């Protein structure tokens, strides 16, 4: 178990493998020990209704960070499928869920009667008007059971929309927190120490900035938190800690301007250059860092991919890769 918790496995694909009953039970019981698991593909693996309920317990738990679950063409029947869909409402990271062709037939709920199913509640009714204008769920997500489809699509749409808001606000909060909270001091005690009152002869811009920094740190953080209303308190605190950590600052690089033509124009000997003394470069953060604005079309694909990977790493580090319902 301790070895599994240290693994960086993100995708587990064992589809089209007929697994034994003991193997399936052991596999599902070990899923909470895989903290980085994001994609679980279990299509055509012989899952039963009992396996469906075990998967539902994992999905509804605190350890589940799945983004994709594919469990099509199994034998989970209506009860197993229903248990997973109900549990998915507590999983805010899930974006893809396939539960088609799970051997559902009219009356199969009678075949699956057992003492553990006596407390089966009515399926929850959801209001789709909150995300009526959103159509972000890709084809292939569903279960093939009409009475469950609306809840499944609502859950996935909710997760995708809220995750997008959380990620965008996490970038905005980091961008402004770096400016407003960074100090020249090195220790955290000096970092949050209250500044003295500004002098009357200070420039207006300095007065405005220093006035904010002269406020108690609790008030400063409260003001900045309004930039990210969808984030939880814990998510904001992690972003503030990330922003004031100088080790997370992007490196400064000297960027020289690009020549419009590959061959330079010839210069006559003895005559000064027309661009003599002109600034030829500037020291600034690279365009591809976590807190920069959205990638532009002028970026190379490699730079855009690297920026996206850095942002994904940042979102996961501060816990903003999904919406946190605990506000």
ABEGO torsion letter per residue (X at the ends): XAAAAABABABBBABGBBBBAAAAAAAAAAAAABAABABBBABGAGBBAAAAAAAAAAAABAABABABBBABGBAAEAAAAAAAAAAAAABAABABBBABGAGBBBGAAAAABBAAAAABBBBBBBBAAAAAABBABBBGBEAGBAAAAAAAAAAAAAAAAAAAAAAAAAAAAAAAAAAAABBABABAAAAABBBBBBBAABBAAAAAAAAAAABBAAAAAAAAAAABAABBAAAAAAAAAAAABAAABBBBBBBBBBBABABBBBBBBGBBBAABGBBABBBBBBABBAABBBBBAABBAAAAAAAAAAAAAAAAAAGAABBBABX
